[in-house]
Amino acid sequence: MSFSLHRISGHVALDLANTISWRDSPAEIDHLARFEDAMAWCREAGILAPRAARRVADACRAAPALRDRILTDLRRLRGIVYAIGGAIADGTVPPEAPRAALVAMLRNALAGAVLEPAVPEPLRLSFAEAEPRAAVIGPLAWAALDLFRQDLAGRLKQCPPDDCRWLFLDTTKNRSRRWCDMASCGNRAKVHRHRQATLRADGGS
């Protein structure tokens, strides 16, 4: 399965939050429904390099219960990012519970992280050699913190349709982006407006 079409937010942490389509609707789809889906998403998103992905897979084969713990952690972090990001997009203060939960996940993951040389940055926080759960969760939790600690109140937005609600960064110069993706939600909104205009015209004739 390819997740390229679902990575339209402009930031990997928001892409994680967007791995549920049609949230809270009868058509809801969880793109991280299985451990295999989660690992495929992590590889494609660049969270797990090939060597780290093999190490996580080997550890999960040796301890099958680890699969469920990693998937549970990943889904939990997804909910945390969605709660904090949604509040920021709405212009409100993020609730204390997800903020504390993000710090707790970071605290647990950082034990296995190392600072290593990187280009173009002088140093990079790496979780490549951390234990399997931290190798998966650490980069995403750190990315989420890095995103939320910046002044993005005017850039972080949420797609307005009630059956979408995906998060994204509006990087347009005039901050005019309204939809997660014009080809899907934007087009559906245009079709809906056209249909409503047609119905009003027919009713008035």
mmCIF file of the C-alpha atoms, coordinates in Angstrom:
data_MODEL
# 
_entry.id   MODEL 
# 
loop_
_atom_site.group_PDB 
_atom_site.id 
_atom_site.type_symbol 
_atom_site.label_atom_id 
_atom_site.label_alt_id 
_atom_site.label_comp_id 
_atom_site.label_asym_id 
_atom_site.label_entity_id 
_atom_site.label_seq_id 
_atom_site.pdbx_PDB_ins_code 
_atom_site.Cartn_x 
_atom_site.Cartn_y 
_atom_site.Cartn_z 
_atom_site.occupancy 
_atom_site.B_iso_or_equiv 
_atom_site.pdbx_formal_charge 
_atom_site.auth_seq_id 
_atom_site.auth_comp_id 
_atom_site.auth_asym_id 
_atom_site.auth_atom_id 
_atom_site.pdbx_PDB_model_num 
ATOM 1   C CA . MET A 1 1   ? 0.000   0.000   0.000   1.00 0.00 ? 1   MET A CA 1 
ATOM 2   C CA . SER A 1 2   ? 1.281   3.466   -0.882  1.00 0.00 ? 2   SER A CA 1 
ATOM 3   C CA . PHE A 1 3   ? 0.657   6.362   1.481   1.00 0.00 ? 3   PHE A CA 1 
ATOM 4   C CA . SER A 1 4   ? 2.024   9.094   -0.792  1.00 0.00 ? 4   SER A CA 1 
ATOM 5   C CA . LEU A 1 5   ? -1.413  10.549  -1.497  1.00 0.00 ? 5   LEU A CA 1 
ATOM 6   C CA . HIS A 1 6   ? -2.107  10.906  2.232   1.00 0.00 ? 6   HIS A CA 1 
ATOM 7   C CA . ARG A 1 7   ? 1.014   12.961  2.919   1.00 0.00 ? 7   ARG A CA 1 
ATOM 8   C CA . ILE A 1 8   ? -0.214  16.405  1.948   1.00 0.00 ? 8   ILE A CA 1 
ATOM 9   C CA . SER A 1 9   ? 0.037   18.253  5.278   1.00 0.00 ? 9   SER A CA 1 
ATOM 10  C CA . GLY A 1 10  ? 3.544   19.660  4.913   1.00 0.00 ? 10  GLY A CA 1 
ATOM 11  C CA . HIS A 1 11  ? 4.843   18.007  8.097   1.00 0.00 ? 11  HIS A CA 1 
ATOM 12  C CA . VAL A 1 12  ? 5.383   14.375  9.074   1.00 0.00 ? 12  VAL A CA 1 
ATOM 13  C CA . ALA A 1 13  ? 3.690   14.727  12.489  1.00 0.00 ? 13  ALA A CA 1 
ATOM 14  C CA . LEU A 1 14  ? 0.542   16.084  10.832  1.00 0.00 ? 14  LEU A CA 1 
ATOM 15  C CA . ASP A 1 15  ? 0.764   13.319  8.238   1.00 0.00 ? 15  ASP A CA 1 
ATOM 16  C CA . LEU A 1 16  ? 0.588   10.873  11.146  1.00 0.00 ? 16  LEU A CA 1 
ATOM 17  C CA . ALA A 1 17  ? -2.511  12.625  12.504  1.00 0.00 ? 17  ALA A CA 1 
ATOM 18  C CA . ASN A 1 18  ? -4.046  12.323  9.031   1.00 0.00 ? 18  ASN A CA 1 
ATOM 19  C CA . THR A 1 19  ? -3.780  8.540   8.823   1.00 0.00 ? 19  THR A CA 1 
ATOM 20  C CA . ILE A 1 20  ? -7.514  8.360   9.511   1.00 0.00 ? 20  ILE A CA 1 
ATOM 21  C CA . SER A 1 21  ? -9.779  9.256   6.603   1.00 0.00 ? 21  SER A CA 1 
ATOM 22  C CA . TRP A 1 22  ? -13.389 10.439  7.047   1.00 0.00 ? 22  TRP A CA 1 
ATOM 23  C CA . ARG A 1 23  ? -12.824 10.631  10.808  1.00 0.00 ? 23  ARG A CA 1 
ATOM 24  C CA . ASP A 1 24  ? -15.894 9.926   12.996  1.00 0.00 ? 24  ASP A CA 1 
ATOM 25  C CA . SER A 1 25  ? -18.063 9.189   9.968   1.00 0.00 ? 25  SER A CA 1 
ATOM 26  C CA . PRO A 1 26  ? -19.623 5.874   8.869   1.00 0.00 ? 26  PRO A CA 1 
ATOM 27  C CA . ALA A 1 27  ? -16.987 5.706   6.121   1.00 0.00 ? 27  ALA A CA 1 
ATOM 28  C CA . GLU A 1 28  ? -14.004 6.114   8.507   1.00 0.00 ? 28  GLU A CA 1 
ATOM 29  C CA . ILE A 1 29  ? -10.831 4.342   7.383   1.00 0.00 ? 29  ILE A CA 1 
ATOM 30  C CA . ASP A 1 30  ? -7.861  3.749   9.694   1.00 0.00 ? 30  ASP A CA 1 
ATOM 31  C CA . HIS A 1 31  ? -4.755  3.548   7.514   1.00 0.00 ? 31  HIS A CA 1 
ATOM 32  C CA . LEU A 1 32  ? -2.801  2.179   10.485  1.00 0.00 ? 32  LEU A CA 1 
ATOM 33  C CA . ALA A 1 33  ? -5.243  -0.639  11.154  1.00 0.00 ? 33  ALA A CA 1 
ATOM 34  C CA . ARG A 1 34  ? -2.506  -3.281  11.098  1.00 0.00 ? 34  ARG A CA 1 
ATOM 35  C CA . PHE A 1 35  ? 1.083   -3.386  12.279  1.00 0.00 ? 35  PHE A CA 1 
ATOM 36  C CA . GLU A 1 36  ? 2.197   -3.980  8.692   1.00 0.00 ? 36  GLU A CA 1 
ATOM 37  C CA . ASP A 1 37  ? 0.368   -0.829  7.589   1.00 0.00 ? 37  ASP A CA 1 
ATOM 38  C CA . ALA A 1 38  ? 2.060   1.151   10.347  1.00 0.00 ? 38  ALA A CA 1 
ATOM 39  C CA . MET A 1 39  ? 5.533   -0.057  9.415   1.00 0.00 ? 39  MET A CA 1 
ATOM 40  C CA . ALA A 1 40  ? 4.897   0.643   5.731   1.00 0.00 ? 40  ALA A CA 1 
ATOM 41  C CA . TRP A 1 41  ? 3.817   4.188   6.618   1.00 0.00 ? 41  TRP A CA 1 
ATOM 42  C CA . CYS A 1 42  ? 6.908   4.724   8.800   1.00 0.00 ? 42  CYS A CA 1 
ATOM 43  C CA . ARG A 1 43  ? 9.223   3.544   6.033   1.00 0.00 ? 43  ARG A CA 1 
ATOM 44  C CA . GLU A 1 44  ? 7.580   5.694   3.359   1.00 0.00 ? 44  GLU A CA 1 
ATOM 45  C CA . ALA A 1 45  ? 7.495   8.739   5.649   1.00 0.00 ? 45  ALA A CA 1 
ATOM 46  C CA . GLY A 1 46  ? 11.232  8.356   6.321   1.00 0.00 ? 46  GLY A CA 1 
ATOM 47  C CA . ILE A 1 47  ? 10.780  7.594   10.016  1.00 0.00 ? 47  ILE A CA 1 
ATOM 48  C CA . LEU A 1 48  ? 12.469  4.215   9.726   1.00 0.00 ? 48  LEU A CA 1 
ATOM 49  C CA . ALA A 1 49  ? 15.531  3.823   7.525   1.00 0.00 ? 49  ALA A CA 1 
ATOM 50  C CA . PRO A 1 50  ? 15.916  0.353   5.965   1.00 0.00 ? 50  PRO A CA 1 
ATOM 51  C CA . ARG A 1 51  ? 18.382  -0.855  8.614   1.00 0.00 ? 51  ARG A CA 1 
ATOM 52  C CA . ALA A 1 52  ? 16.229  0.373   11.494  1.00 0.00 ? 52  ALA A CA 1 
ATOM 53  C CA . ALA A 1 53  ? 13.115  -1.106  9.882   1.00 0.00 ? 53  ALA A CA 1 
ATOM 54  C CA . ARG A 1 54  ? 14.795  -4.511  9.659   1.00 0.00 ? 54  ARG A CA 1 
ATOM 55  C CA . ARG A 1 55  ? 15.880  -4.273  13.289  1.00 0.00 ? 55  ARG A CA 1 
ATOM 56  C CA . VAL A 1 56  ? 12.336  -3.451  14.423  1.00 0.00 ? 56  VAL A CA 1 
ATOM 57  C CA . ALA A 1 57  ? 10.915  -6.279  12.295  1.00 0.00 ? 57  ALA A CA 1 
ATOM 58  C CA . ASP A 1 58  ? 13.423  -8.771  13.714  1.00 0.00 ? 58  ASP A CA 1 
ATOM 59  C CA . ALA A 1 59  ? 12.611  -7.709  17.279  1.00 0.00 ? 59  ALA A CA 1 
ATOM 60  C CA . CYS A 1 60  ? 8.893   -8.105  16.626  1.00 0.00 ? 60  CYS A CA 1 
ATOM 61  C CA . ARG A 1 61  ? 9.377   -11.581 15.202  1.00 0.00 ? 61  ARG A CA 1 
ATOM 62  C CA . ALA A 1 62  ? 11.290  -12.556 18.336  1.00 0.00 ? 62  ALA A CA 1 
ATOM 63  C CA . ALA A 1 63  ? 8.684   -10.952 20.630  1.00 0.00 ? 63  ALA A CA 1 
ATOM 64  C CA . PRO A 1 64  ? 5.284   -10.836 18.863  1.00 0.00 ? 64  PRO A CA 1 
ATOM 65  C CA . ALA A 1 65  ? 3.660   -8.856  21.693  1.00 0.00 ? 65  ALA A CA 1 
ATOM 66  C CA . LEU A 1 66  ? 5.974   -5.982  20.791  1.00 0.00 ? 66  LEU A CA 1 
ATOM 67  C CA . ARG A 1 67  ? 3.997   -5.476  17.585  1.00 0.00 ? 67  ARG A CA 1 
ATOM 68  C CA . ASP A 1 68  ? 0.863   -4.576  19.533  1.00 0.00 ? 68  ASP A CA 1 
ATOM 69  C CA . ARG A 1 69  ? 2.761   -2.237  21.863  1.00 0.00 ? 69  ARG A CA 1 
ATOM 70  C CA . ILE A 1 70  ? 4.341   -0.345  18.974  1.00 0.00 ? 70  ILE A CA 1 
ATOM 71  C CA . LEU A 1 71  ? 1.031   -0.066  17.115  1.00 0.00 ? 71  LEU A CA 1 
ATOM 72  C CA . THR A 1 72  ? -0.735  1.100   20.290  1.00 0.00 ? 72  THR A CA 1 
ATOM 73  C CA . ASP A 1 73  ? 1.968   3.717   20.916  1.00 0.00 ? 73  ASP A CA 1 
ATOM 74  C CA . LEU A 1 74  ? 1.779   4.951   17.340  1.00 0.00 ? 74  LEU A CA 1 
ATOM 75  C CA . ARG A 1 75  ? -1.991  5.299   17.419  1.00 0.00 ? 75  ARG A CA 1 
ATOM 76  C CA . ARG A 1 76  ? -1.799  7.037   20.788  1.00 0.00 ? 76  ARG A CA 1 
ATOM 77  C CA . LEU A 1 77  ? 0.725   9.535   19.456  1.00 0.00 ? 77  LEU A CA 1 
ATOM 78  C CA . ARG A 1 78  ? -1.544  10.089  16.455  1.00 0.00 ? 78  ARG A CA 1 
ATOM 79  C CA . GLY A 1 79  ? -4.375  11.052  18.798  1.00 0.00 ? 79  GLY A CA 1 
ATOM 80  C CA . ILE A 1 80  ? -2.098  13.355  20.770  1.00 0.00 ? 80  ILE A CA 1 
ATOM 81  C CA . VAL A 1 81  ? -0.930  15.186  17.647  1.00 0.00 ? 81  VAL A CA 1 
ATOM 82  C CA . TYR A 1 82  ? -4.498  15.466  16.376  1.00 0.00 ? 82  TYR A CA 1 
ATOM 83  C CA . ALA A 1 83  ? -5.734  16.908  19.685  1.00 0.00 ? 83  ALA A CA 1 
ATOM 84  C CA . ILE A 1 84  ? -2.933  19.469  19.994  1.00 0.00 ? 84  ILE A CA 1 
ATOM 85  C CA . GLY A 1 85  ? -2.905  20.352  16.301  1.00 0.00 ? 85  GLY A CA 1 
ATOM 86  C CA . GLY A 1 86  ? -6.668  20.695  16.155  1.00 0.00 ? 86  GLY A CA 1 
ATOM 87  C CA . ALA A 1 87  ? -6.665  23.096  19.092  1.00 0.00 ? 87  ALA A CA 1 
ATOM 88  C CA . ILE A 1 88  ? -3.906  25.224  17.567  1.00 0.00 ? 88  ILE A CA 1 
ATOM 89  C CA . ALA A 1 89  ? -5.748  25.310  14.229  1.00 0.00 ? 89  ALA A CA 1 
ATOM 90  C CA . ASP A 1 90  ? -8.884  26.401  16.097  1.00 0.00 ? 90  ASP A CA 1 
ATOM 91  C CA . GLY A 1 91  ? -7.010  29.197  17.858  1.00 0.00 ? 91  GLY A CA 1 
ATOM 92  C CA . THR A 1 92  ? -7.431  27.685  21.329  1.00 0.00 ? 92  THR A CA 1 
ATOM 93  C CA . VAL A 1 93  ? -4.970  26.483  23.969  1.00 0.00 ? 93  VAL A CA 1 
ATOM 94  C CA . PRO A 1 94  ? -4.208  22.757  23.527  1.00 0.00 ? 94  PRO A CA 1 
ATOM 95  C CA . PRO A 1 95  ? -5.598  20.657  26.414  1.00 0.00 ? 95  PRO A CA 1 
ATOM 96  C CA . GLU A 1 96  ? -3.224  19.718  29.210  1.00 0.00 ? 96  GLU A CA 1 
ATOM 97  C CA . ALA A 1 97  ? -3.710  15.953  28.861  1.00 0.00 ? 97  ALA A CA 1 
ATOM 98  C CA . PRO A 1 98  ? -2.283  15.557  25.334  1.00 0.00 ? 98  PRO A CA 1 
ATOM 99  C CA . ARG A 1 99  ? 0.500   18.037  26.122  1.00 0.00 ? 99  ARG A CA 1 
ATOM 100 C CA . ALA A 1 100 ? 1.543   15.980  29.153  1.00 0.00 ? 100 ALA A CA 1 
ATOM 101 C CA . ALA A 1 101 ? 1.211   12.753  27.178  1.00 0.00 ? 101 ALA A CA 1 
ATOM 102 C CA . LEU A 1 102 ? 3.523   14.069  24.452  1.00 0.00 ? 102 LEU A CA 1 
ATOM 103 C CA . VAL A 1 103 ? 6.162   14.992  27.037  1.00 0.00 ? 103 VAL A CA 1 
ATOM 104 C CA . ALA A 1 104 ? 5.871   11.529  28.608  1.00 0.00 ? 104 ALA A CA 1 
ATOM 105 C CA . MET A 1 105 ? 6.343   9.790   25.261  1.00 0.00 ? 105 MET A CA 1 
ATOM 106 C CA . LEU A 1 106 ? 9.357   11.973  24.519  1.00 0.00 ? 106 LEU A CA 1 
ATOM 107 C CA . ARG A 1 107 ? 10.859  11.286  27.932  1.00 0.00 ? 107 ARG A CA 1 
ATOM 108 C CA . ASN A 1 108 ? 10.613  7.529   27.368  1.00 0.00 ? 108 ASN A CA 1 
ATOM 109 C CA . ALA A 1 109 ? 12.015  7.680   23.842  1.00 0.00 ? 109 ALA A CA 1 
ATOM 110 C CA . LEU A 1 110 ? 14.915  10.034  24.542  1.00 0.00 ? 110 LEU A CA 1 
ATOM 111 C CA . ALA A 1 111 ? 16.724  7.449   26.681  1.00 0.00 ? 111 ALA A CA 1 
ATOM 112 C CA . GLY A 1 112 ? 17.863  5.671   23.522  1.00 0.00 ? 112 GLY A CA 1 
ATOM 113 C CA . ALA A 1 113 ? 18.556  8.745   21.362  1.00 0.00 ? 113 ALA A CA 1 
ATOM 114 C CA . VAL A 1 114 ? 21.985  10.036  20.379  1.00 0.00 ? 114 VAL A CA 1 
ATOM 115 C CA . LEU A 1 115 ? 23.226  13.293  18.894  1.00 0.00 ? 115 LEU A CA 1 
ATOM 116 C CA . GLU A 1 116 ? 25.124  12.656  15.704  1.00 0.00 ? 116 GLU A CA 1 
ATOM 117 C CA . PRO A 1 117 ? 26.696  14.840  12.991  1.00 0.00 ? 117 PRO A CA 1 
ATOM 118 C CA . ALA A 1 118 ? 24.371  15.672  10.136  1.00 0.00 ? 118 ALA A CA 1 
ATOM 119 C CA . VAL A 1 119 ? 24.238  17.761  6.973   1.00 0.00 ? 119 VAL A CA 1 
ATOM 120 C CA . PRO A 1 120 ? 23.199  20.558  6.671   1.00 0.00 ? 120 PRO A CA 1 
ATOM 121 C CA . GLU A 1 121 ? 22.573  20.774  10.453  1.00 0.00 ? 121 GLU A CA 1 
ATOM 122 C CA . PRO A 1 122 ? 25.579  20.538  12.809  1.00 0.00 ? 122 PRO A CA 1 
ATOM 123 C CA . LEU A 1 123 ? 23.876  17.817  14.880  1.00 0.00 ? 123 LEU A CA 1 
ATOM 124 C CA . ARG A 1 124 ? 20.800  15.635  14.607  1.00 0.00 ? 124 ARG A CA 1 
ATOM 125 C CA . LEU A 1 125 ? 18.871  13.719  17.249  1.00 0.00 ? 125 LEU A CA 1 
ATOM 126 C CA . SER A 1 126 ? 18.852  10.116  16.067  1.00 0.00 ? 126 SER A CA 1 
ATOM 127 C CA . PHE A 1 127 ? 16.716  7.244   17.324  1.00 0.00 ? 127 PHE A CA 1 
ATOM 128 C CA . ALA A 1 128 ? 18.090  4.736   14.807  1.00 0.00 ? 128 ALA A CA 1 
ATOM 129 C CA . GLU A 1 129 ? 19.787  2.588   17.454  1.00 0.00 ? 129 GLU A CA 1 
ATOM 130 C CA . ALA A 1 130 ? 17.136  2.987   20.156  1.00 0.00 ? 130 ALA A CA 1 
ATOM 131 C CA . GLU A 1 131 ? 15.015  0.081   21.324  1.00 0.00 ? 131 GLU A CA 1 
ATOM 132 C CA . PRO A 1 132 ? 12.243  -0.728  18.817  1.00 0.00 ? 132 PRO A CA 1 
ATOM 133 C CA . ARG A 1 133 ? 9.403   1.246   20.396  1.00 0.00 ? 133 ARG A CA 1 
ATOM 134 C CA . ALA A 1 134 ? 11.596  4.338   20.771  1.00 0.00 ? 134 ALA A CA 1 
ATOM 135 C CA . ALA A 1 135 ? 12.969  3.900   17.245  1.00 0.00 ? 135 ALA A CA 1 
ATOM 136 C CA . VAL A 1 136 ? 9.427   4.256   15.893  1.00 0.00 ? 136 VAL A CA 1 
ATOM 137 C CA . ILE A 1 137 ? 7.900   6.732   18.343  1.00 0.00 ? 137 ILE A CA 1 
ATOM 138 C CA . GLY A 1 138 ? 10.936  8.908   19.079  1.00 0.00 ? 138 GLY A CA 1 
ATOM 139 C CA . PRO A 1 139 ? 11.365  10.601  15.681  1.00 0.00 ? 139 PRO A CA 1 
ATOM 140 C CA . LEU A 1 140 ? 7.637   11.312  15.398  1.00 0.00 ? 140 LEU A CA 1 
ATOM 141 C CA . ALA A 1 141 ? 7.225   12.620  18.949  1.00 0.00 ? 141 ALA A CA 1 
ATOM 142 C CA . TRP A 1 142 ? 10.283  14.842  18.510  1.00 0.00 ? 142 TRP A CA 1 
ATOM 143 C CA . ALA A 1 143 ? 8.970   16.093  15.163  1.00 0.00 ? 143 ALA A CA 1 
ATOM 144 C CA . ALA A 1 144 ? 5.632   16.905  16.793  1.00 0.00 ? 144 ALA A CA 1 
ATOM 145 C CA . LEU A 1 145 ? 7.305   18.860  19.598  1.00 0.00 ? 145 LEU A CA 1 
ATOM 146 C CA . ASP A 1 146 ? 9.487   20.710  17.098  1.00 0.00 ? 146 ASP A CA 1 
ATOM 147 C CA . LEU A 1 147 ? 6.368   21.666  15.153  1.00 0.00 ? 147 LEU A CA 1 
ATOM 148 C CA . PHE A 1 148 ? 4.232   22.746  18.100  1.00 0.00 ? 148 PHE A CA 1 
ATOM 149 C CA . ARG A 1 149 ? 6.912   24.814  19.821  1.00 0.00 ? 149 ARG A CA 1 
ATOM 150 C CA . GLN A 1 150 ? 7.104   27.111  16.811  1.00 0.00 ? 150 GLN A CA 1 
ATOM 151 C CA . ASP A 1 151 ? 4.810   30.062  16.195  1.00 0.00 ? 151 ASP A CA 1 
ATOM 152 C CA . LEU A 1 152 ? 2.493   28.387  13.720  1.00 0.00 ? 152 LEU A CA 1 
ATOM 153 C CA . ALA A 1 153 ? -0.839  29.760  14.926  1.00 0.00 ? 153 ALA A CA 1 
ATOM 154 C CA . GLY A 1 154 ? -1.426  31.371  11.541  1.00 0.00 ? 154 GLY A CA 1 
ATOM 155 C CA . ARG A 1 155 ? -0.124  28.459  9.489   1.00 0.00 ? 155 ARG A CA 1 
ATOM 156 C CA . LEU A 1 156 ? -1.594  25.320  11.036  1.00 0.00 ? 156 LEU A CA 1 
ATOM 157 C CA . LYS A 1 157 ? -5.101  24.739  9.693   1.00 0.00 ? 157 LYS A CA 1 
ATOM 158 C CA . GLN A 1 158 ? -7.749  22.052  9.641   1.00 0.00 ? 158 GLN A CA 1 
ATOM 159 C CA . CYS A 1 159 ? -9.746  21.040  6.602   1.00 0.00 ? 159 CYS A CA 1 
ATOM 160 C CA . PRO A 1 160 ? -13.296 22.340  7.202   1.00 0.00 ? 160 PRO A CA 1 
ATOM 161 C CA . PRO A 1 161 ? -15.532 19.513  5.910   1.00 0.00 ? 161 PRO A CA 1 
ATOM 162 C CA . ASP A 1 162 ? -16.985 17.631  8.879   1.00 0.00 ? 162 ASP A CA 1 
ATOM 163 C CA . ASP A 1 163 ? -16.049 14.294  7.319   1.00 0.00 ? 163 ASP A CA 1 
ATOM 164 C CA . CYS A 1 164 ? -12.383 15.218  6.787   1.00 0.00 ? 164 CYS A CA 1 
ATOM 165 C CA . ARG A 1 165 ? -10.760 17.461  9.429   1.00 0.00 ? 165 ARG A CA 1 
ATOM 166 C CA . TRP A 1 166 ? -7.228  16.698  8.254   1.00 0.00 ? 166 TRP A CA 1 
ATOM 167 C CA . LEU A 1 167 ? -4.512  19.019  9.536   1.00 0.00 ? 167 LEU A CA 1 
ATOM 168 C CA . PHE A 1 168 ? -2.082  20.879  7.301   1.00 0.00 ? 168 PHE A CA 1 
ATOM 169 C CA . LEU A 1 169 ? 0.357   23.778  7.186   1.00 0.00 ? 169 LEU A CA 1 
ATOM 170 C CA . ASP A 1 170 ? -0.718  26.673  5.015   1.00 0.00 ? 170 ASP A CA 1 
ATOM 171 C CA . THR A 1 171 ? 2.544   27.825  3.426   1.00 0.00 ? 171 THR A CA 1 
ATOM 172 C CA . THR A 1 172 ? 0.956   30.111  0.848   1.00 0.00 ? 172 THR A CA 1 
ATOM 173 C CA . LYS A 1 173 ? 2.152   33.724  0.944   1.00 0.00 ? 173 LYS A CA 1 
ATOM 174 C CA . ASN A 1 174 ? -1.304  35.104  1.679   1.00 0.00 ? 174 ASN A CA 1 
ATOM 175 C CA . ARG A 1 175 ? -2.309  32.173  3.910   1.00 0.00 ? 175 ARG A CA 1 
ATOM 176 C CA . SER A 1 176 ? -5.277  31.422  1.658   1.00 0.00 ? 176 SER A CA 1 
ATOM 177 C CA . ARG A 1 177 ? -5.191  27.619  1.590   1.00 0.00 ? 177 ARG A CA 1 
ATOM 178 C CA . ARG A 1 178 ? -8.536  26.277  2.828   1.00 0.00 ? 178 ARG A CA 1 
ATOM 179 C CA . TRP A 1 179 ? -8.469  22.585  2.015   1.00 0.00 ? 179 TRP A CA 1 
ATOM 180 C CA . CYS A 1 180 ? -6.174  19.688  2.804   1.00 0.00 ? 180 CYS A CA 1 
ATOM 181 C CA . ASP A 1 181 ? -6.197  18.896  -0.923  1.00 0.00 ? 181 ASP A CA 1 
ATOM 182 C CA . MET A 1 182 ? -7.939  20.769  -3.742  1.00 0.00 ? 182 MET A CA 1 
ATOM 183 C CA . ALA A 1 183 ? -8.259  17.558  -5.767  1.00 0.00 ? 183 ALA A CA 1 
ATOM 184 C CA . SER A 1 184 ? -10.438 15.952  -3.087  1.00 0.00 ? 184 SER A CA 1 
ATOM 185 C CA . CYS A 1 185 ? -12.023 18.181  -0.443  1.00 0.00 ? 185 CYS A CA 1 
ATOM 186 C CA . GLY A 1 186 ? -11.645 21.371  -2.454  1.00 0.00 ? 186 GLY A CA 1 
ATOM 187 C CA . ASN A 1 187 ? -13.301 19.802  -5.477  1.00 0.00 ? 187 ASN A CA 1 
ATOM 188 C CA . ARG A 1 188 ? -16.105 18.305  -3.383  1.00 0.00 ? 188 ARG A CA 1 
ATOM 189 C CA . ALA A 1 189 ? -16.781 21.734  -1.886  1.00 0.00 ? 189 ALA A CA 1 
ATOM 190 C CA . LYS A 1 190 ? -16.980 23.295  -5.356  1.00 0.00 ? 190 LYS A CA 1 
ATOM 191 C CA . VAL A 1 191 ? -19.359 20.567  -6.529  1.00 0.00 ? 191 VAL A CA 1 
ATOM 192 C CA . HIS A 1 192 ? -21.520 21.078  -3.422  1.00 0.00 ? 192 HIS A CA 1 
ATOM 193 C CA . ARG A 1 193 ? -21.649 24.862  -3.962  1.00 0.00 ? 193 ARG A CA 1 
ATOM 194 C CA . HIS A 1 194 ? -22.593 24.340  -7.604  1.00 0.00 ? 194 HIS A CA 1 
ATOM 195 C CA . ARG A 1 195 ? -25.336 21.888  -6.667  1.00 0.00 ? 195 ARG A CA 1 
ATOM 196 C CA . GLN A 1 196 ? -26.738 24.272  -4.049  1.00 0.00 ? 196 GLN A CA 1 
ATOM 197 C CA . ALA A 1 197 ? -26.679 27.161  -6.518  1.00 0.00 ? 197 ALA A CA 1 
ATOM 198 C CA . THR A 1 198 ? -28.499 25.019  -9.096  1.00 0.00 ? 198 THR A CA 1 
ATOM 199 C CA . LEU A 1 199 ? -31.151 23.993  -6.573  1.00 0.00 ? 199 LEU A CA 1 
ATOM 200 C CA . ARG A 1 200 ? -31.742 27.633  -5.590  1.00 0.00 ? 200 ARG A CA 1 
ATOM 201 C CA . ALA A 1 201 ? -31.996 28.643  -9.238  1.00 0.00 ? 201 ALA A CA 1 
ATOM 202 C CA . ASP A 1 202 ? -34.455 25.858  -9.984  1.00 0.00 ? 202 ASP A CA 1 
ATOM 203 C CA . GLY A 1 203 ? -36.512 26.746  -6.930  1.00 0.00 ? 203 GLY A CA 1 
ATOM 204 C CA . GLY A 1 204 ? -36.699 30.352  -7.993  1.00 0.00 ? 204 GLY A CA 1 
ATOM 205 C CA . SER A 1 205 ? -37.770 29.666  -11.560 1.00 0.00 ? 205 SER A CA 1 
# 
